[in-house]
């Protein structure tokens, strides 16, 4: 607040003004990298951007989209199925499996890529054991999927990123109102497909968005597997060609690509309506299982780990 007292101008800071200033300062720090990127992208790339756009941007984008779709699909399978199993069923070692399902989120994807490559490559223990058991002498005598491929990258990234979906989906499943589950049983509807999954959709979508952004921004795994994605293209142009302007232009293209995907998803659910379930009774009925069924459910949960 500014007051004029006599010939003196007195500035009085209120609590609201201080909060506004704090918000402006914090927002400036957050937006500074984006602003710098936009500023750099308007520079002169000496014709390199035009060359990249005509020759490699399409390949970078196609590889990125393929990788993103594959990782998202596999992460959804891993995350949603594991979340439903650990929510719906009670079996031996469940609490330990629940903890183990979260641990991959703490592992850097490129380290997991190194480990899987050493394990599944030609000289790794899996193929060596197969050759010894079957009497094969060379790789020409049998088929084994190449781990350092886009399929291998999809599996590696999915095994690291699915916890984003798992955690959010499990929380949503636990909050499913019991009344809706009882109604579905009365009408003979499937509890998962007709009740829990639709209610958990916003949470699953949020986890899926995080997975997609992590895939697009990944560098270590795609570089190790020699996959030409948008992120790898940024580093190649910036470090390899020493052209930070063209790298910033690719980064802006990637940034707009992410915004476009988020807008598509937002529009796809713009007509949906979701309701707060926290005010209803949410004691989820847990089914106890033993024997072969419990073993099968445990194996399904342990596959991504």
N, C-alpha and C positions, 0 to 999 in steps of 0.2 A: 504494500500500500504506500502511495506517495502523497505526502502532505506538504503544504507550503505554510510555514510558520514565520511570519515577519519576512525577513529577507533570506531565510534559510530553507532549503529544500530537504525535507526529512523523508528518508525511505524506510518504511517499516515492513519487515518481512513477516508475513503470516505463515502459519503452518501449511496452508494450501500452496502458497507461493514456493515454499521450500520443497514440497512434494513435487510440484510441477518442474522445478529446476532439476531435481533428482531424476525424474522420468526423462527429461530432455537429455541429460548427460548420459544416462545408461543407454537410452535409445541411440544416441550418437555413436557410442562405442559398438553397439550391435550392428548398426547400419553402415559403419565406416568401411568394412571389407566389401560390401556390395556396391557402395558408392565408388570405391576405388576401382573395382572391376568394371563398372559401367564407364568410368572415365578412361581407363586404359583401352577399352574395346573400341573407342572412337578414334584411336590413333591410326597411324599409317603402318600397315603390315607389309608394305612394299610388294603388294600383289600376292602375298602368300595365302591370305584368306581365300581369295578367288580360286587359287589353285587347289586348295584343300577342299573347298566347297564343291568343286567340279569333279574331284577325283576320289576323295576318301571319306568325306563327311557321311555320305550315304552308307558306306560300309561300317563306319564307326557306329552310326545310329542303329543299323540293322543288328549288329552284334550285341549292342547294349540292350535293345528291346528283346531279342531272343533270350539273352541271359536273364533279364529281369522277369520275363514271363515264366521261364523255367524255374527259377529260384522261388518266385512267388507261388507257383502251383505246388511245388514240393514242400515249401514251408507251410502252406495251408494244410496239406495232408498231414505232415508231421505235427504241427501245432494244434490244429482243431481236434484231430483224433486223440492225441495224448491228453488234451485238456478234458475232453468228454470222458475218457476212460478213468482218469484220476478223480473226476468229479462224481461220476455215476457209480463207480464200483469201489469196493473195499477188498483188498487182497493183501497177502503177506508181502512185506518189504515196500508197501506203497509209499510210506512217508520218505523212504530213502530214494525211491525212484522219482518222486515228486521233486526232491532236491536236486537229483542228478539231471533232470530235464532242464533246470535253470542254468546249470554250470556252463554249457557251451557259449552262453552270452558273454562270459568273461574271457573267452579264448580269441585272440586275434585270428582273423580268417587266413592270413598268409601262413601262419605257423601250422594251422590245421592242414593247409594245402601241402606244406612240406612233409608233414607226417603221413598223410594219405598217399602221397606220391612215393615215398620210400617204402610204404607198406604194399602198394599194389603194382609198382613198376616191374619190369622184366626181372631185375635182380632182387626184388623184394621177397619176403617170406611166403606170400600167398602163391605167386607164380612158381617159385622154386619148389614149394611143397607139391603143387599140382604136377609139375614135370617129373618129380621123383616118384610120385604115386602112379602116374599114368605111363611112365617110361618115355615121355616126349624128349626129343633132343634139342629142338629149336622152336622159336616162336612161329615158324611157318607150319608147324604140325598141329596147331590149335589156335582158337580164337579167344582173345581176352580183351575186354574194353580198354581203350587207352585212357588213362587217368588224366593225362595232361591234354585235355580237350575241353570243348565247351560243355559237354555232358559231365565231365569230371568237375568242372568249375561250378556247375549248377548244384551238384551233390554236395560239394565242399561248403559253398556259401549257404545252402539250405540248412546244413547241419549246424551252422553257427548262428544263423539269423532267425530260425523258427521260434526261439523263446519269446521274441517280441509278440508273436501271435498267441503263443501258448499262455503266457501270463495274463494277457487281456481277455482272451477267450475263457479261460478258467474262472476268472473273476466274474465275468458276465454269466457263465453257467451257474455259478453258486448263488447268484442273485435272482435266478429265475423264480417267479412266484409259484408256490406250491399249488395254489388254486388253479392256475393254468395247466399245470401238469395233471391235476386230478380231472379237469374237464377233458383234456386230451385222451385220458384213459377211458372215460365214460363214452366218448364218441369213437373210440377205436383208432385214434390218430397216433402217429409216431411221435414220441416226446422229443426226439432230437430234431427231426426234419421240420415238424410243424409248430414247435414251441420254442425250444432252447436256441436253435440256430438262428431263426429270425430275430429273436430278442438280442442275441449276441452279435448281430451283424455290425452295428456301429463300432463295437470294440474290435472285431476282427478286421474291419476296414481300416481302423486306425493303426493296428499292428501291421497290416499289409502295406500301408503307405510308408511306414518306417522301414520295412524290408526293402521296398522298391528304391527308396532314397539311399539306403546303405549299399545296395547293389550298384547303383549308378556312380556312387562316390568311391567304390572300392578300387584300389590301385595295386596292392601287393599281390593278390591272388591272380588277377588278370595279367599282370606283368610276368608272373612266374609261369603261367600257362600260355603265354604268348597270344592273348586274345586282344584284338584291336578294338577297344571300346573308346567312348568319348573321353573318359578320364585318362586313359593311357595316351590318347592323342594329345591331350593338353600338356602332359609331361614331355612327350616326345618333341612337340613344337617348342615348348619353353626351354627345355634343357638341351635337347639334341640340336635344334635349329637356332637356338638363342634368339627367339623372336617372341617377346612377352606380349606384344600387341595381338598377334595371331592367336596365341594361347588364351588370352583374355576373351577374344572373340569366340573361340570354341567353348570356353567356360560359360559365356553368356548364352550361347546356343543351348548348352546343357541345362542351364538355369531355366530358360524358357520352356524347354522340353519337360522338365519336372513340373512346372506350373501348369502346363497344358494337361498333363496326366491327372493332376489333382483337380483341375476344373472339370474334366470329363467324369471323374468319379463323383464329385460333388453334384453335378447335374444329374447323374444316373440315379441318385437317391433323393433328389430334390422334392419329389412328390411322396416320399415315404414319411410315415409318422411314427415316432418312437415315444414311449411313455416311461416315466420314472417308476421302477419296480421296487424301490427301496422302502416304500411305505407298506408293502404287503408282506405277508408271511413268506419267508424265503428259506425255510428249513428244507434243504434238498434231501430227498430220500436216497440213501446210499445202499446199494445192493451188495451184500457180501457174497463173494465167490471163492471157490476152492478148486483144487485139483487141476485138470487140464485147462479149463477155462481161465483160471488165474494165471497159469503159466503162459498161455497164449497172449493174454492182455499185457503181461509183463514184457514179453518179447517184442510186442508191437511198440510199446513205449520206449524200449531200449534201442530200437533200430536207428533213430537219428543220433544217438549218443555214441 
